Amino acid sequence: MLAGQRFTIVVDGFNGDAGNYQLNITPIAPPGGGGQQLWLRADAGVSALFGRMSSWQDQSSWGRNATMPTAGRQPFFTPNAIHGLPVARFQGAQSMNLSPALSPTNFTFFVVGKNNDPSESFNLILGPGGSAPNNQLRWENGTHVSILGSGNNLQEITTTIGNTRVYHTLEISSDGVTALVYRDNDRDDSEDVATSGPFVLNSVGSFFSSFFLKGDLAEVLVYDQRLPEIDRFQIRSYLSNKYGLP
């Protein structure tokens, strides 16, 4: 290990043996961009037993960890899912709670994942829980993605991005005036917005524990600003190279 380099230990139980664990030590090289609020990556900071994830540690400086103490509600740690790397797999009844909640006013989201639902139902990537306002980022169906924020008057923005049932990078940003939507580095939409207050999100994979995600999440990054193009380019390159995406 190099001096000053951060590492995360991932502990996985497997083969039905509670005493059988694998330790993976993964070097962490943070991608660019100021104002990072959340960094979840399935290849670091995962606590899993018998393939069920109880904790997903935030790799940003905020320590905004995603947790789920109830075994039946825990997503599945799935290795070698994309480009030899693992994902968190949600199968329609799993979610994790973020604490403290995300609450950016302006934002940039990066999500590497896919929608696994063969139906045309919506599937939550990030959503509300508890007494939080109804703010959502979701796969709308097999070809669209949506974002909305009743808590900060962000109107529902639904964008055609192509097949949501294959792995890709989704990027959505807002500066409070314009929202931009990208898929795999290509811009798909630009919408005028007029928001007020923060965009609050405190659940990974669910809407008030009533509607859930059927899909995979490999990596989620959230920033509290629309990042400059140079930073977004750096993060896109990092995700593209890491996951073998366009």
Secondary structure by P-SEA (a helix, b strand, c coil): ccccbbbbbbbbbccccccbbbbbbbbbbbbccccccbbbbcccbbbbccccccbbbccccccbbbbbccccccccccccccccccccccccccbbbbcccbbbccbbbbbbbbbcccccbbbbcccccccccccccccccccbbbbbbccccccbbbbbccccccbbbbbbbbcccbbbbbccccccbbbbbbbcccccccccccccccbbbcccccbbbbbcccccaaaaaaaaaaaaaacccc
